């Protein structure tokens, strides 16, 4: 998980509903058995698959990389 003042980029281990209830912008990527998200670099290179409404407002979209999502959440 990478946390910024505006939100976070995470693997699917977090509970998206809980994070959304507190209004945090969230971008979630998922690993696969062949390519697990173990390191920060893995998360930055992974494709974002789920985006909270708050993250959408900040320009985060499914399909972008974790790195791109992090940039949107760090502006």
URRA-V209099 format. One record per helix or strand of 2 or more residues. SS is the DSSP state (alpha for helix, beta for strand). FROM is the first residue (numbers start at 1). TO is the last residue. Records with the same first field share a line. If there is no record, write none. Layout:
# URRA-V209099
SS->FROM-TO / FROM-TO
This chain:
# URRA-V209099
beta->2-3 / 7-11 / 25-29 / 47-51
alpha->16-21 / 40-45 / 53-57 / 66-74
